[in-house]
Amino acid sequence: MSDLYDLVIYNGRLVYKDAVRDGGIAVQDGKIALVFAASERPQGKQELDAGGKYVLPGLIDSHVHFRTPGYEHKENWESASKAAVAGGITTVLDMPNTDPYTDTIERIRQKDKLIQGHSLVDYGFHIGVVPGKLHPLDGLQQEHAASIKLFLTGHRTARNVIDLDADLETIFRLAAQRQIPLTLHAEDDAVLHLYRRVHRTPNDLASYELIAPRSGAIAAVSRVLRLVRKYGTSIHVLHVSSEEEVDLLETAARAGYPVTFETTAHQLWFDLESAAALGTKTKLSPAIRGKRDRARLWDAVRSGALTSVGSDHAPHSLKEKAADFGEAPPGLPGVQELLPVLLTGLGRHLPELSRDEQLSKVVSLLADGPANRFRLNHTKGSLRPGLDADIVIVDDEQVWEVEAKDLHSFCGWSPYEGLPLTGVPLVTIRRGQIVFDRGKFGKFDGRSLSYAPAPFATFEQVSGSPFH
Ligand SMILES: [Zn+2]
């Protein structure tokens, strides 16, 4: 019996960033031991018929706010990680704007301790920086964090704004020396302040966009590109929202700058018009923009210029969101909806792609791309022998009419409620263990990630980007 694999998944359509192949996967000791063709059939102690459905690598959401510690009235790690695995996600990278702020190696360790035993997914952290207090970065090495996260502007739940030229110069230089990427909330604080002084307090989405305009994002991106040119720092710009940012970042990448970028599922889904009825629920930072911006983001999906899509899962309670437009905190939940929204959007916005090609886009943006970007590609991001057996079986035709009762996030609401989304995960496996199976959950034994001690040679492998 010793020649049996721990788990065999057969009769699947295995999805890679550039191909879909019929076959299956054998798992041993939590790793992918074998990828086999449809004509083969190894035996396992446990066997799973994928039923001809798509089989993807476990998805990576490289941008979440799971709110521990300090904001557990909005979310907790158990509910958030349930939402994640129900959405096919097996790995998340958590942002530092918790309370206390995750701005030291010691606080990363403390956060890790709080999460142990409470997570269905594997996890890592972006480390934060407090303005004028950069000394915690002195001991920072590649193995400590996925990236250094900088907020160039702030809001209610992100108060540590790095705006001084001196701070930025120091951080860009240090990150380049240590070969640690920077992730950026790139909106220019001074520009946004200017608009706030001139425009009235917003009372709807359109007037909110007037005080958080595209010019703020464009100014910030051009500012950081100057620093990239000066120091050679590798950056990943988060939640890109406007046509002009895409243009700038694509051009910089083509010119050989070590630059990649993310957008979010909600920016790919909504525009100012379609989000208007949702009011404060779609109050976001950066703001939702117009149809031509959304179209440009889909262009970047089509061309491969986009490296990753994040959920930017940033739950707030309904009570908090019920405040008036000026007061309500920006952000929305979405880790459970990330894959269904992207799949549905691909069907709608890139209909010229075959379904196989659309699934490959998903793998590129939610597995290969973030794994390569954040030095996780030695363990995660693809259905390759030797990597962790993180696997999700997806029914790409099943329709999910989103209702609050289906949601696992503690905040209990979704901007997509009432909408039909097409494509849902059936079974999610993390390091060989079934952590989600049609509504049932597995063990809360997710663990913290290791980062490959990669120089930016891996940069050439950043999937999704034809420019490197
Ligand atoms: Zn965020």
Residues whose N, C-alpha, C, O or C-beta is under 5 A from the ligand:
A	BS01	ZN	D312
